[in-house]
Structure formats: structure tokens, C-alpha cells
Amino acid sequence: MGKFRHSTHFWIERIWRTIKYECIHLAGIESLIELKSELYTYILYYNNRRLHSSLCYKQPAKYYADSMKHNGSKDYLVYCELDKKAATNKEAA
């Protein structure tokens, strides 16, 4: 378990660095309510719209769905539906 700790830490630090520089600093957030709203919106963008060079310039949700389809799993449909519901709820709010 301990031998994977550094690798996991690196990826977590990397995602928070990206969120900090691409979302928090650019938005000029001044309250906790604004922070929650901006983080929610950015994470939806990050997973569903932002292209990632490490994923052959695909969105993570698309890359994941493609890999699940390729592996014959039906679980990807559940995650796609959850993302759609989350985006719809955010737009309605």
C-alpha cells in the first residue's frame, strides 16, 4: 500500500493545481458559496468539455465511456446519466 502513496499524491496535487489556476484564480472568488458554485461548474467542464492531451485530446468522460464500451461493461451508462442529471440540475438552479 505504501509504495503507491507518492504516485497517488502526485495526481491529486496535479488536479488541485489545475483547479486552482484555471478556476479559482481566474474567477476572483470571494465567498464560500461562490467557491462551491465555481468548483461544481468547473469540475463538470473539466470532465465533460476540456480536452486532455494525456487522453489523446478527448474529454475524460468520453475517454472513460469509450474504454467501458470497449471492455464490454454497461457501467458507463450509469455514469453518463449521473453527469447529465448533475448538469441539468445545475442549469435549473
Steps between C-alpha positions, in 0.01 A plus 500: 500500500774749591686466172212662307464794735736733309336431167150562636614818673646632175173465307293656776740794523490537122122518477481755782769710335295503180181589686677776690653663191221443247201555726556664837756768404324594177154528658601736780300307758412689817263272693446136583176494301680632191776243553256208513318620190820562301653166602186313401486672162872459436506129586211438259696694236824317583343156464262563211639779281871565565733311267788315666823439313575192709171347378566554128317835515173351625286601794538269804131403493522410130827313548352306792179418311699383197720278716197353678330428166817338371521280809135394467387661825160659541602707805592797281129567434443562869780758515382673184148533642634635830701767316197600293283532812765705680533739206122534468460570872775765488340677202160501672644655819 
